[in-house]
């Protein structure tokens, strides 16, 4: 679980650093019911594009888990540490 949070926190920090935190959280919250379906589609088309990368599989795992998605959205809303 610690590795999961590390990926989620790093991704949230990267999104915030690009200034896209609010837009990303709005989009993810609006499309939340479709996240699981999107993850399954990602698993299906993944072999067409070659071997799955670690980042790609972590992202699909994030979309598949409602608990991780909620934690990720919380991370997007948190202020970065000084």
Steps between C-alpha positions, in 0.01 A plus 500: 500500500787736571622468141147578380482818703844600382395477134172677569668780694770546236239515224288749695806717566588495130146595397496783756841624383362531147216713637238242402387389846153656488433400139621143558293456816188635328547270203572195716203565727268542200627182333533293818225252402691425179843457660465125557385446140791708375744291702359180353530642148859593579573143602342373177683729257830497691640197320439669164754767593767270640608414851328684782717750677503535876349850478224381270405212724506724809272749325257227399505365856422852624199528269378155601498560876237741638691533829823597325312740272344672804845530660643636176226764479574597861867534406407731213310727738777508764747783503856396417746507790722812514 
